[in-house]
Amino acid sequence: LCSGSGKLRYVGTGETTTRGIRCASKSGIILDNAGTGDLFFDSDVLCEDTSGTTVLQVSSSSGHRIVFNGPIAADGSNLKVQVLAGKLGLTGANGHTGGTSVSAGQELELHGSGALASAVELAGDATVRVVGDAAGTVVRTLPVDVKSGCGRLHVTGRADVTLSSLTIAGGATLRIYTDDPQTQVSIAGMTSSDAVPANVSARTRPPAMSMSRTTAHSGTSCPARAPIPARRSSTARAAGRSTRCFPAPSRITAR
């Protein structure tokens, strides 16, 4: 149970807990992972008071993740989650309607299939990462709101991602990266918040390639280059000039 403007700080070596989180105040609740490993919550996160917006701030001062495997506000209450520092992981569907804001330079990870009930808000160079799999079974739906700077959507593995809505502040940019060429990213609708043009760019990172060398030269033909004199004996010099030629440079091909 978190109340007032208190902070719950974890200092262990990483663990999974079934303890739920109950937010009993509207603002100032901070959950911080200061330990040496990732912290997983397998239970749910609920608001005690559903009359207004409750703010839960998440930080990772140690650089290790906090992951909510259980649902956040499954009752649809107006909970806003703020990623202040480090990485926050969410699994499955989450019903909080206050949004998830990610501060500049920080990251939100979305694991498994499911939908978010409210927008992911990206500031500066914040990143939302959708974690796919090799089989392409992950289907993820989320609204995205790029508040400023250059936000990033990065899909790792293979997944089917739909941006149910995309709002980009004027002059801001959303960059979309996919690691698997079979990943699909769809944008259902995009709006810009003012008259300054917004930008969306997409890039698929090429798969790793194995390289092998093959010889381009065959037979006795010589490459088109000036002949290089071979070392000759006095008999050869007397008989006339002899030359030797080298095969053409080998080429690199993708295998």
Disulfide bonds with the S-S distance in Angstrom:
Cys222-Cys245 2.11
